[in-house]
Amino acid sequence: MEFTKTYIAKKEHIDIQGIMDGLYYPFYMEYCRHDFIREVLGFDFEEEAQKGIYMVLSQYTIKFIRSLKENDAFIVSCEVFTDAGGQPRLHFKQTIKLNGKLMTTGIFTGTCIPASGGRPYLPDTIKEQLADKISLDITLI
């Protein structure tokens, strides 16, 4: 299932060249991903942190294709995949599109860790949500 949100490129995110600074693309992807995680996977970062469960990123790759400009209304998408190698990781495939044109793509990999320290894992509630999801082999990307 692809989850989407629409955002507008803010003036303060635009650089001297009149395009959005590359720093902000992953932030918009994060906003969408966090909404997806909360609304679709049912994982509330604040509540889970209070229980001692932290969801963290372990890596990401991003590809810039076209630049956004001030006031562009763009769509950020998010899809989740399990790990093809069976590791306790989630892979979020994300895009930014403007008027149907692909602007940016990214793969963000995350996991959960105990606040007290310990090995990465996925809580049972997330595993249940992912039972029928397709896996992704990020070594091929």
Residue pairs with C-beta under 8 A, 6 or more apart in sequence:
1 40
1 79
2 77
2 78
2 79
3 32
3 35
3 36
3 39
3 40
3 77
3 78
3 79
4 32
4 75
4 76
4 77
4 78
5 31
5 32
5 35
5 75
5 76
6 73
6 74
6 75
6 76
7 28
7 31
7 32
7 73
7 74
7 76
8 71
8 72
8 73
8 74
9 20
9 24
9 68
9 69
9 70
9 71
9 72
9 74
10 70
11 70
11 71
13 20
13 21
13 24
14 20
14 21
14 69
14 70
15 21
18 69
18 70
19 67
19 68
19 69
20 67
20 68
20 69
20 70
20 72
22 64
25 62
25 64
25 68
25 96
25 104
25 106
26 60
26 62
26 106
28 74
28 76
28 96
29 62
29 76
29 78
29 94
29 96
29 104
29 106
29 108
31 76
32 76
32 77
32 78
32 94
33 78
33 92
33 94
33 108
34 45
36 78
36 80
36 92
37 43
37 45
37 55
38 44
38 45
40 80
40 129
41 80
41 126
41 129
42 125
42 129
43 55
43 123
43 125
43 126
45 55
48 54
48 55
48 112
48 123
49 115
52 114
52 115
52 116
53 112
53 113
53 114
53 115
53 123
54 112
54 113
54 114
54 115
55 110
55 111
55 112
56 110
56 111
56 112
56 113
57 108
57 109
57 110
58 89
58 109
58 110
58 111
58 120
59 108
59 109
60 106
60 107
60 108
60 109
61 106
61 107
61 141
62 104
62 105
62 106
63 104
63 105
63 106
64 103
64 104
65 102
65 103
65 104
65 105
66 98
66 101
66 102
66 103
66 104
67 103
68 74
68 96
68 98
68 103
72 98
73 98
74 96
74 97
74 98
74 103
75 96
75 97
75 98
76 94
76 95
76 96
77 94
77 95
77 96
77 97
78 92
78 93
78 94
79 92
79 93
79 94
80 90
80 91
80 92
80 93
80 130
80 133
81 90
81 91
81 92
81 93
81 133
81 134
81 135
81 136
82 89
82 90
82 91
82 130
82 133
82 134
82 135
82 136
83 89
83 90
83 91
83 135
83 136
83 138
84 135
84 136
84 137
84 138
85 137
87 111
87 120
88 111
88 112
88 120
88 121
88 122
89 109
89 110
89 111
89 120
89 122
90 109
90 110
90 111
90 122
90 126
90 130
91 107
91 108
91 109
91 136
91 138
92 107
92 108
92 109
92 110
93 105
93 106
93 107
93 136
94 105
94 106
94 107
94 108
95 102
95 103
95 104
95 105
95 106
96 102
96 103
96 104
96 105
97 103
107 136
107 138
107 141
109 138
111 120
111 121
111 122
112 120
112 121
112 122
112 123
112 126
113 119
113 120
113 121
114 121
122 130
